């Protein structure tokens, strides 16, 4: 394991010290556990003496993210589609992360993306219900907000969204929205039945850090890791459009802390909460920052065309995290420069 990742796991573990008893010796089912976020989640559970069943069909995840865990007796990897998987044992917590998340990949595999989010969520919710899990966390996305106007930036959880159901991003955006509707419906139904299904939903904003994949660079839809790859290899840093579109980037350690708090904090069943960093930056400024931090001689190339559709690409993205601050005492601690330094240090050896 890279020293940067080891340091971050230790820091996350310290942040979660108050939840250690809820994790130690408990069994977690993590769908999509070989992906970027999922593998970090697995690492932290194992570090805190929990047990993990990691289910992933490897459509976008990779065994390289979890190879170091395979010999651990508290970790088990199952290569399977979440739609087909059926556990044969008691499980304490379920974290449903299985989904393609990169625009280029979900546009390439639209039906698979919908299936994971719609058929998959129903299967997993039925599983959670039958197993009587302690908590259930669904990782949704800021993309459910679509392309909000400036008056809804930062975007609160109460914003309904401005989303195109018949467009190139619909398989992901509407898949996640439908999955949230399933979570809501199962939660309401469980209240009527007198046995609450303990559902929590995280709306995740752009996250970055070590282990963020760069395979298939020419097709990759995540600007930050693509820029790092280009800068470290002396290639032109390709900015789509004018670069004035904005995003808010959350370092992986802060994201994982927020997700664990959302899963384990008491008294918040049925809540939907933004998890991310509320510092907004333009893609142009991000490119400049990465070139500077990496001491790259790369030039910037504007108005380059991606190999996937940019229609409905949101112009701005920034979370309102007041609800997370109030209910979870959550506040991201890593500023963008520090997070990029750590990510670039890891990337020099791994990309």
Secondary structure, DSSP 8 states (H G I E B T S, - for coil): --HHHHHHHHHHHHHTGGGHHHHTT-EEEEETTTSHHHHHHHHHHHHTT-EEEEEE--SS--GGGTGGGTT-TTEEEEE--TTT----S--SEEEE--S---HHHHHHSHHHHHIIIIIHHHHHHHHHHHHT-SEEEEEEEGGGGBS--GGG-SB-TT---B--SSSTTHHHHHHHHHHHHHHHHHHHHHHHHTS---EEEEEE--EE-TT---SSGGG---HHHHHHHHHHTT--EEEETTS--EEE-EEHHHHHHHHHHHHH-TT-TT-EEEES---EEEHHHHHHHHHHHTT----EEEEE--SS--TT--S---B--HHHHHHH-------HHHHHHHHHHHHHHH-
